[in-house]
Amino acid sequence: MSAQYHPLVKRLLDGELSLAELPAELRPEGEAALRLIRSVDRAPVTLPAALDARVMATVRRHAASPVRRAWRRLTAPRDVELRLRVRPWTVWAGALAAAAVVVLLVNRAAAPSSPPRGPGTQARVGSHDSVYVRFVLFAPGARRVAVAGTFNQWDQNAALLEPAGTNGLWTTTLAVPVGQHQYAFIVDSDRWVPDPRAPAVDDGFGRRNSVVAVVAQGARTL
Amino acid sequence: MGLRDEATDGEIVRAVLAGDVERYATLVCRYRDRYARYATRMLGSRDAAEDAVQDALVRAFDHLADCREPDKFAGWLFLILRNRCFAERRRRMRVERPLELADEAFAASDRPDGELEQAERSRALTAALQHLTAEQREVFVLKHVEGLAYDEIARLTSATVASLKMRMHRAYDRLRELLQEHG
């Protein structure tokens, strides 16, 4: 007996063919293969409820750790001193005609001409230790563009970009707390676009996030 | 069930990020068992699965600010658990000798009496699954234990349907080989 299943039997196991669709000579092999697959143990597995207590004890300890509290202080929105100056990053074009660039505005006097939208960004406007960062995405044909990152808890509705004319550029300006942030753009609510001109890091789960460091004097990519 | 239990994953994630750590317990309760079967089949033991699920839930909390789409917390947590299972598998490969195939685990799968035959075949298959590669075992578990379609598995794992089918078909052949050798 061959150690390999016939390709049609594999399709049977995949659910693409029925037993009746197999040639007669393959049906015994198909029946045996189906018996094997049907013997898979699908019984639910219940873990002990004590696991909940162990997890929660650990997360409470982590939440109370000095390092975590310091990080929360660093990233929490505060009241403001504005220092704005423009430092543009260039625009890129991708295979799908989407491109992104972040322009950093660090200027002592002016507030952004187009205030950021959304409750998350408004809450940060005018905070100390925040720097205005202008996000620009080249996405011709897009119907909706947003930017989400660690500065707005990855809320893809908190910071919408607006079309800048009809050339495919979308833009918004956000007050971003001093610190290192990861971010990405969301086009039409479902396509995540990292900024290729900024360094990107693997988020540990198979996707790439762009990284920007915001310091009191401005912002820079790492 | 209280209102808190009915909150969406996204609402709970945002509340936790805003400082309400205790609400994370709802997510723990919600997903503890949901992924336990996957972890058990991937790691071959309930104890190892319990450790993996616990670690994944703690790691998810530690990295919650990196969860891009809080409303898709379930899928994000699955990826953390999946990485944890693969890492555990790699660790075992480094520190342990490959498991010897236990003949008794594979034996008697052709006995004629219905329920016993089924139980023994199931035991043999469970044992054989541990001798697949982690990638082959994962696609087998997700399709034939969790009941997902190839396109759903592709979305979860970021693999293509074609590559998933290739892994699965190799898994079928490897299982047949194992069960013939020890049957």
Interface residues (C-beta under 8 A of the other chain):
Chain A: M1 A3 Q4 Y5 P7 V9 K10 L13 D14 A33 R35 L36 I37 S39 V40 D41 R42 A43 P44 V45 T46 L47 P48 L51 D52 R54 V55 M56 T58 V59 R60 H62 A63 R72 T75 A148 T150 Q153 W154 D155 Q156 Q182 A184 W192 D203 G204 F205 G206 R207 N209
Chain B: R14 L17 G19 V21 E22 Y24 A25 V28 C29 R32 D33 A36 R37 A39 T40 R41 R46 A49 E50 V53 Q54 L57 V58 F61 D62 H63 A65 D66 C67 R68 E69 P70 W76 L79 I80 N83 Q118 R121 S122 L125 T126 K143 H144 V145 G147 Y150 S158 K165 M168 H169 Y172 D173 L175 R176 E177 L179 Q180
